[in-house]
Structures are given as C-alpha cells and as structure tokens.
Amino acid sequence: MIRFKTMLCIVAVCLFLPLWAQAPYGVGDNVNVPYVSPGTLTLDGNDNEAAWQNAVSVDILAYWEGDWSGHPVPDISAESKLLWTEDTLFVWVKIEDYQYLFFGPDTVPWGGEQIFVGFDRQLLGDPPGDMYDPNWGGGPFNAPDQGPTVYKISDLGITSDWGFFGTTPEDSGWVAGTVFIDQTNFIWGVEMKIWAPQIRTNSMLGFNVGGATADSSFQPGNGDKAYAYYCWHPQPSDTLNGYPIDYLAGDIMRRAQSFGTLTFVGGPIAYGVNDELVVPYVDPDALNLDGDDNEAAWQDAAEVDLLAYWEGDWSGHPVPDIDATAKLLWTNDTLFAFIRIEDYQYLYFGPDTVPWGGEQIFFGVDGPMYGDPPGDMYDPNWGGGPWNAPAQGPTVYKISDLGITSDWGFFGTTPADSGWVAGTVFIDQTNFIWGVEMKTYLPQIALGTRTGFNIGGATADSSFQPGNGDKAYAYYCWHPQPSDTLNGYPSDYLAGDIMRRAQSFGTIRFEMTTDIKDRPLGENEVLPNDYILQQNYPNPFNPATNIQFSIHKTAQVKLEVFNIVGQKIATLYEGQKAAGIYVVSWDSKNMASGVYFYRLSVDDQVMATRKALLMK
C-alpha cells in the first residue's frame, strides 16, 4: 500500500540553549525535608517546639574558608534545620562563637556576622550570561519569583536586597522571621519562613545556606570584617563569570551553581496524582523533529500509558478502539515527545474553520510545579484565556491536524508563547495514523529535577454530534481530573481541560538511562544479613558497567553517581525494593573519561561508596 503522509511543521523562535550534556541542577545534592503541620511553629527565635527535633539538618559548615585570615579550620559551631508545610519552608540557623560576636556599627553595611540563605523557587538556575531580572530593585540579583535569590541576615534583620537592612516593596510577603542574639554566650541566629507556592509533597526547589564570622580587629581589603566564610556548598570555579576557584563568600547564595535541591516529603497532599515516571536523557543532537521516530534514541525512551483512562460510554464506545503510544526523552531545558495515534476506521479533523472539531492531542506541563492556584484562578496576563502562560504554572499544548497551539483559540500561537514549543504534526490518512514529534522548552529540566506532566487526547467521528459542539466521541489520558465539586468536577473527568489543571498531573523525573534487574540466588547462596554494595563490573569500563547491591529487608533505596569533585551526575535508581540482590546497568556513553564514585543509600542513610573508572 502506498502511504500518503502530510507533514505539517510548526516553526517557532526557540530558546533552547547549548549547555553541558546531562548537567545536574546546581551541585546535584538533594535533601529530603520533612513535613510539619500548619500552626505548629512560632517564629520567636526558639526551636523549643518538638517538631524541630524531627527536622532535617543541613551541614552549614561542610565548607570553610578562613586560610587567608589565619583561621584554616572552623572556630565556631553552627547548625541549620529545615521543615515545611504547604507553601512554606521553615529555616532554623544557630551560630555559636567561642570568643565573641561582632556585627559592626549599624551604619556600615555588612560589617560583621552574617547568614546567607539562598533559594530558587522555580528551579530556573542561572540565566544565560549570568544576567538577572533587570526589574528587581535589589541590584544584580533576582526577584524572589524569578530564579535564585538570597536572603542576607544580620543582627538588624532579614533582607533580600543586600542594601544593608530593610526589604524592598518587591519582597513584601516573601519572608518573615526573628533574629535572636545572646551576646553573653556568643550565640545568634534566625528562625524564619520563606513563602513559595510550589511547596507541596514531592515538589523540589533549589537551596543553599551559609554565612560569615567576624572580628573587629580583622580588616580585609574589601572592607568587610568577616574573617571566614562557611556554607553547605561553595560556588564552583567558573572562570567565565569571575570565579577562578571554588568560592565561599556571600554571592554564592544568588548563583544556582552553588545550590543543592530540597525535596518535600511526608505531607498530606501530594502534587497532582502522586504518580512519577522516570524519563531518560538524550543527546541534544540525536533527534530530528520530522515526524518519524526512526532515531535509535527513541528505543530507550520512557513510555507513557496514553490509554490508561478512557471515557466513551456516553457515545457507545466503552473500550478503546484506537492504539496510542507516547514516548518521552530529555536534554537540558528541553522535553521531547513522540505521540502516535492509530485508528481502525478513519481520521476525522473537521473543517479548518471549526475550532477543535475532531481528533486532538493534549500535552500538559508544569515546569515550576506551581500546581493549581487558590480559587482555581490562573495568570490574568496570559492572552490564552483562563489558562497559564508556560512560565506561570500548569499549561496545555493542544494539537490538531493544523499544528500545535497553547491558546486553545484553535490554531496559532500567541506572542507570549514564542519559543516555548516546536515540532511536526504527521498525518497518514491511508493507514489512519497521525501524531506529533515535538519539543517543549522547560528551563527547570536538569539531571535529577522533576516537573508536572500529563498527556491525553480525543478521537473523533463526523457522524457524532455531542451537545457541546465537539465531534469527539471519546477522551483518553494518562490521568483524569479527579472529582472536585468546588471547581465544577462532580466526578473524574477526562476531557481536554484536564491538561491545564495540575490536579490531574503526575510528575516526570529526569535521569540518565539505567536498567535494574533482580538477580536470583545461586545454589546454596544465602541472602546476606546486611546492605552490601559490590564493585562494578567490568571496571575499568566503556561505556556501560553493572553495579550489584543487596538489601536484607524492604527499604527505600537510592544508588547515585558522583564525579571526582563530588558533584552528583546521575541517580541510577531511587525507589522501594524488597529484600534481594539487584543489578543496575549504567550507560555512561555521554560522559567524559575519569574516576566516578557510586553510592548506595538505604532509608536515607549512606551505606557504602565505591570507585569506578571510565576509560574511553
């Protein structure tokens, strides 16, 4: 049979920027933050609430720099603890000096003891050229909702504009807390909260914490009286932006290169439907968005069950009468998708003058993981109706035979959408096949991060005329919109607007390609009564190797890979496993030769670390 294929391309000005392949967000270090019920904590400068005993600790003295002042090792004690509730991160930092506290005169900006808390609500990382939001009154740093920003704290209070003390109008409502000082015992610190609408179970944000200790007798050339800096993670060397070596001073907190990530666990309400899919990495040049999935990389893609939910009872089609597949891959800043629909009778798209009168595909993403806003209200400045701009929360790309759009006004992208999506719609009317190969720009995508996601569609028949004017006779999706009577959903709902509501979203997590398998016990072999991590084999290796570990009881397991400077470059496996022996295959074809370290953690406790050598 001769195949007739109509190719329809959407051309968009894209913002896809060349970055290091498989680069993680920041330093690639993640901490799980436990939940606390709203109203439990009083921000009075005392951590006397029982909940603080269950907080996660961050090693604020992990890195220390005082060689230049004659203080090569820490001469203070310091602790930092974290908790969360919906929309809020709680931070406790306590510093204890051994001699005295020096804050300097109130008229001298940043002339003494300091604490730095860095935060990136949207996981946007550092912008191209290291340039930040030009409309933010705090100098060359970011407004709190535009990327990495810093809260710098002194004896006078919390500020985010670095203009000494005082918050700018743009910062109103973003942060609150109490600074405490005990000059008798040389103790000071802060108990504070940071507002972030993205915070909910399983969401992830960027974070760092550090500070400086001061001495009135020390006068370095920059006028600052700090004699040492300390932090959870330093700013890695970056000669392009003026950091010839690892750097620990204050501005590490406004550069996401120095940030780790926080994952919020244990809360009562998860993001969306609490279903996660791991998406593997692809080289940015491996795919050609021509409507064919003939590139080898698509064979390793994650597959989404596009027909997991089907609703056609109301039209006499109670079970799926189509085949549908959806595959996903990622590279930095970019999510790739290949979606293929095969009908058994014919394809019907309706006349070009009738909006959404036939076959449709819905592609929903939430890069910053905002979820659904209070009252179900969306960005009022978005020209696409009551739905969100791609940078402001859950948004939908709706696809027809005419192309990809995000404004639901039929075909065409609005100016606000420029650069967010590109791809090719393919149609084969002879074999009743259609679909799309596309990419979406999501600046949050980096190794180990996650975003909100859903996918679905509708199949159509020219003879079917439901009351709403749409000729679709059935809808299908990965996850439906759960019943929500408050917002007009009396029962689970599968039609198109599920894709702009994060209640229906799962999450996708971005990792390298790995495979984990059970290894049966051999004859007379007994499962060890311990957690054991074996040496990888082969070793040295190129490009793939196997890593075996055993656990003696059901547990949460994490197997991670780090480079020689301690930066996490892959999470090979993360999830619950029963007692047994497991083998993980690690393909490092996109990585440079050198020494790597792989680490086994069980129930958030590090059990073992081993060294592997990649030789190309």
N, C-alpha and C positions, 0 to 999 in steps of 0.2 A: 504494500500500500504506500502510495506517495504521501509523505507527511507535509502538510501545509502549515507553516508556522509564521505567525505575525509577531514581530518583535516591536515593542513599544518602549522607548527609553525615556527616562526622566533625567534631565540634565539639571544639576544644582551646583551652585558655587559651594564647594566643600571646605570644611575647616580641618580636615584630617592632617595632622602634623606628624612629621617623622620623629619618633622617639626610639629609645633603646628597646629592642625586642624583649618581651616578657618582663619588662621592668615592673617591680612591685610599687605600690604606693609608699612613698617615703622610705623608711628603713626596713619595711616589711615585718615589723614586730607587732604582734597583736596581744591585747589583754582582754579577758572576759570580765565585764563589770556586773556585779550582782544588783538585783532589784531591791528597792525599799519602798514601802507603801507611802503614798502622799500624806503629808502632815506628820510624819514620824520625826523628822529632824527640825530642830530650831537653830537657826544660824546665829548663834550667840558667841561663837568663838570657843566653845567647849565641845569636845567629842564624847560627852558623857552618855549619849543615847546608846542603848545596846546594839542598835543597827550598825554602828561604826565598827563593832567587833567582827562583823561579817563582811566588811568592805574588802576590796582587793587593794593590795599595796603596790605602788609603782616605785621602783628603785630610783629615787631622785638623785642619789649620789653614785649612780652607775658610772658616770664620767666626771672627772675632777680636773681642773686646770689651774694650778697655782704655782707651777715651776718658776714662772717669770717674776714672782714676788717672794720666792723663798719658802713657799708652802706646798711641797710636792705631793703631800697626801692630805686627805680630809682632816681638818681640825674642828669639825662641827658634827653634830648628829642631826639627821633630817629624815622626815617621813612624809609620805604622800599617800592618801587613801581616796578611793572613788566609790560612789554609789550612784544609782539612777532611779528615776521614776519617769512617768510619761512626760515627754517634752523637756526634761531637766536632767543635767549632770551635776552631781554634788562633788565638791573637791575639798579635801582637808589637807593642809600643809602645815607642818610644825618644824621649826628650826630651833636647835639648842646649841648655843655657842659655849665655849669653855672659859672665855675671859670677859667679854662684854659685847653689847650690841651698839653699833654706830650707824645712825641714819643720816647724819649731816644736818645742816640748817635747812629750814623749810623753804628758804629762798633759792636753794641750789638744787636744780633738777637731777634726780637720780645720783645723789652723792653719798650713798651708803647701802645698807642691806636692801636686797630686792628679791622678789619672787616673780617668776615668769610662768604663765600658763598659756600654752598655745593650743588653738582649737580650729578645726576645719569642718564646719557643719556639712558641707556638700561634697567632701572628698574631691574637691576640684584640683588640689595640688597646686604647684607653682605655675603661673601663666607663662606664655611664650615671652622670651626676653626678660623674664623676671620683673615684668611690669604689673602693677596692681591697680585696683579700682581708682581711676582719677577723680571720682566724685566723692571720695571718702575724705572727710576733714582731718583725719588723723595722720596726714603725711603720706609717705610712700607705702603704707600698709593698707590692709583690706578692711572694708566694712564687714561686720560680722557675718552677713549672709552672702558674701561674695568670694569666699575662699579662706585660706589660712589667715588668722588674725591672732593678736597677742593681747593678753591681759597682764599688765605690768603692775606690781603691787609694792607699795612702800608702807611706812608707818602711817602715812596720811590716808591710805585707802587704795581702792582698785580703779585703775584707768585702762582705757584701751587706745588712747591717742598718743601716748608717750610724751605728751607735752607737760610732764610732771604730774600734778594731781588734778583730777576733775574729768568727768566724762562729757563727751560731745553730745549734742542732741541726737545724732545718728545712733548713738549707743543706748539710748533710753530703753530700758526693759530687757536688755540682753544679759545683764549680770547683776548680782546683788550678793552681799555678804558682810562679814565682820572681820576686821583685822584685830588680833589680840597681841599685846606686848607685856612681858614680865621682865622688867629691867633688873630685878633682884636676882632672878635665876637665869638670866640671859636667854630667855625663850620668847619667840614670837612666831607669828604665822597668820593663816587666814582660813576661815570656814566660809565657803561660797557656793553659789549655784549659778549655772550657766544655762540659759534657755536655748533650746534647739528643737524645733518642731519635728525633726526627723527621728528623735529618740523614741524607740519602741523595741520590743523584743526582736532580736536577730538583726537589727539595723547596725550600721557601722559608721564611725566618724573618725577623723584624724585628730591626733592629740600629742602634746609634749608638755613636759614640766621641768623647771629648773630654777636657778637663782644665782645670787651673788652674795658673798660675805664681805664685810667691810671693816676698815681700821682707819681711824682718824689720822694716824701717822703715815699712812701709805698714800702717795700721790703719783700715780702713773701718768704718763704723758697725755692721756686723753681727758684728764680732768676728773675721771671717775675714781672714787676712793675704794672701790672693790679691789680686794687682793686675790680673789679666787672666784671662779665660776664653776657651777656644777649642773648636771642635768640627767634626765633619763636617756636621751640620745643627742649626740652633737650634730651640728651641721657638717655633712661630709664634704671633703675637699671638692671644690668647684672653681677651677681657675677662670672659667669663662665669666663668672659672676663675682670674682674677687675673693675667693676662699682658697688660697694655695694649699692649706692643710685643714684637717678637721678643726672645727671652730665651736667653742662653747659659750660665747658671750650672748648678750640679750637677744639679738635679732635672729637667733636660731628659731625662736618661737613664732616668727611670722613667715618662715620658709618651710614648706611641707617636705622638703628634702630631709629634714631632721625629724619628721613626725613618725610615730607609730600609729596604730589604729586601736580603737576601742570597739568591742562587740558587746551589745547589751543583752544579758541573758536573764532568764528566770521571771520575767514579767508576766502578768495575767493575760495580756493581749498581744499577740504576735503581729508582725507586719503581714497584712493580707491573709492568705490562706495557710501560711506557715509550711509551704512546700518548696524545697530547694532543688535546683538542677545544676550540676557542675558542667561548665562549658570549657572545652579545651582551646588552647592557644593555636593560632595560625600565623605564619609569616605574612606581613602586610602585602607582599608582592605575589603571594601564592594564588590569589583568586582574581578572576576576570569576570566582572558582573555583566555577563552577556546572556543570562537566562539558561545556561547549561551548568549542571553540577558535575562536569567531567574532570575537574581537577581532583587529584588524589587526596588533597586535604579534606574534601567533603566526606571521605570514607571514615575519617576519625571524628566527625562532628558529633555533638550531643543531639539526640533526637527527642523532640517534644511530642507527647501524645496529643495530637491535634483533635482527635475524635474521642477524647476521654469523656466528654459530656456532649450529648446530642439531644436536641429538642425538635421533634417533628410530629408529635402526636396530634397536634391541633390541625395538621394538614393531611393526616393519613399516612405519614411516614415515620412509624415509631422506632425504626432502627436505621443506622446509617446505610445509605445507598450510594455512597461515594468512597473512594480511597483518598487519604490525605496524609502527607508527610511534612514535617518541618524540622530543619536542621540548623544548628547554631555553632558559630565559631567566633573567636575574638582576637583582636590585637589591641594595642594601647589606644584608648579613646574611641574604639570602633567595635560595634557588634554587627556581625554578618549573619544573614538568614537566607536560607533557601526553602521555599514553600511550594509544594506541588499538589494540585488537586486533580483527580481523575474521576470524571462522572461516567455513568454507564449508558446514558442516553444521548444527551447533548448539553452544550453550554448555552446559557441564556444571560445576556448582559443588559438587555433592554435598550431602548433608543438613547442616543447620546444626550438628548435634551431632557431626559428624566433622571433626576438625581437618585442614585442608589436604587435602581430598578431591577437589579439582577444579582449575578454572582459577586461576592465580596470576600475580602480577607481583612481581618482586623489585627493590628500589631501594636500592643500596648507596652510602654516602657515608663519607668520612673527612676531616672538616673540618680537624683539626690535622695530618693526614698522618703519623700515628704509624706507619703500616704494621703489619705483623704483629709481635707481641711475641715475645721469646725463648721458645722452647718452645711456641709457639702458644697461650699462656695469655692469657686476657682478664680484664677487670676483675672481680674476685671480688665486688664490692659491687653489681653490676648485677643487678637482680631478673629479668632476662630470660634466665636460663640462662647458657651459656658464651659469650654474645655481649656486645658492648660497650655501655656507655652512650654516647649520641651524642657526649658531650664527651671520651670517652676513647679514641677510635680508630675503626677501621672498624666500622660498624654497618649493619644492614639494616632496611628497612621492607618488610614482606611484606604484600601486598594481595590480598584476595579480594572476593567479592560483598558481604561484610558490612562491609568497611571497611579501614582502614589500621592496622597494628599493628607494633610493633617488638620484641615479646617472644616471638614465634613460639608463644605458648601458645594459639593460634587467634585469637580476636577480642578486642580491648580493649587499651588502652594502660596501662602501669603508671604509678604516680605519678612514677617517675624520668623518664618520657617526656613529662610535661606541658609543653606549649608548643613541642615540637620539630617537630611536623608537623601539618598541617591540609589538608583537601581534600574532594573529592566523587568518589565512585565512580559511574559511569554504566553502565547495562545496557540493551541493546535486544535482547530475546530474539527478536523478529520477524526482524531482519536479522543476528542472530548477531554483534553488536558490543558490546564492553564496554571499559572502561578507567578511567582516573583523571586528574583535573586537581588538582594538589596543590602545596603549597609546603613546603619544609623550612627550618628556622632553622639557619643556619651562621654563627656570628659572625665567622669568618675571611673571609667574602666581602667584597671591596672591589675597586676597579678595579686590575687588574694582578696580583692574587693568584691562587693555584690551590689546588684541593683534590682529594682522591682520589674516584673515582667509578666505578660500574659499574651495569649495568641488564640485566634479563633476565626470564624468565617460564617458565611451563609451560602446556601446553594439555592438555585432559582429555577423557575418553570414559567414560561409565558402564559400558561393556562391558569396559573394560580393567582388570585387577586385578593389577598387579605385586606381587612378594613383599613390598615394603616397606609395603604398605597404601595407598600414594598412587595415585590413579587417573590421574595424568598419564601420557600416552603419549609426550611429547616435551618437551625443555627447549631453551630458546634464550637467547642473551645477546649482549652487545657483546663481552665477552672471557671465555673459560673460565678456570677454575682450572688453572694449569699443573701438570704432574705433579710430585709432591712425596712420594716414598716415605716420607720421615721422618715426615710427618704424615698418612699414610694415603691418598695420592692416587697410585696406581700409573700413572695416565695422565691426560691432560687431562680435566677434569670440568666438566659444565655444570649440575648440579642446584643446588638453592636455596642451599646454604651457600657457594657462590662469593661471595655478596654480603657476607659478613661476614669475608672473608679478602682482605687488600689485595694478595696475590699476583695476584689476578685484576683488580685495579683499573687503569684508566687515570687520567688527570688531566683536569680541566676548568679552563680559564683564563678569567678574567672580563675582557672588554674591551668597548669601545663597538662599534657596528655599523659595519663598514667592508667595502669590496669592492676587491680588487686584480685588475687585468687586464693581460695583455701588450699592448703597443702595437706593431703591425707597423712595420717600417722603411718609409718612403716611398720613392718612386722616386729613385734617386741618393743616398739618405740612407745615411750610414755610421755605424755604432755608435761613439760617442766612446771614445777610449782612456783613460778616466778614470771617476771616480764623480761624477755630476752630479745636483744637486737643483734642479729648476725652481721658479719662482714659482707658487704655487697659482692656479687659475683656476676660476670668477671670483674676484676679490678687489677690493673687499670682497665678502662672500658672506652668504647667508642662505637656508636653513640648511645647504646642502651645498656642497662645493667639491671640486675634483680636484687631486691632487698627483702630479706626474710626476718620476720619477728614473730614471737609467740606471746600469748597472754593466757593466764590461768583462770580468768573469770571474765564475765561480761563487763565491758567497760567502754568509756569514751576514749577513742584512740586518735592520735594525731602523729603523722610522720611528715617532717619538714626537712627542707634542704637549705643550707646557708652557704654563702661564698666565704672566701678566706678572711674578709673583713667583718664578718658577722651579719651581713645583710641577707634576709630571707629571700630566696629566689623561687621557691616552689613549695606548695603543700601537696604532697603526694597522696595523702589520704587523711580524711577527717570524718569521723562518724563512730557509731556504736558497733562493736564487734563482740561476738560470743567467744568463749574460751576456745583456743585453737592456734594453729600455725598458719601464717599468711605470707604470701609472696607478692610484693609490689614491683611492677615493671616501670622503670623510669627511662623515658626517652629524652636525652639531652641534646638533640640534634641542633637546636638553635642557640646553644651555649658555647662559651669560649673554653679552651683547654685550661686546666688548672685543678687546684685542690678544692674539694667541696666537703662539707660536713652534713651528715644527715642525723636527725634527732627524733627519738621516739618519746612521746609524752602519753601518759595514761591518766585519765581523770584530772587533767591539768597539772600533773606532776611529771617533771622530766625524769625519764628512767635511764636513758643511755644515749650516747652520741658516738658516731664513728666517722672515719675519714674515707673519702672516695677520690680517685684520681682519674680525671677525664683527659685522655691523650688523643689528639686529632692529628 
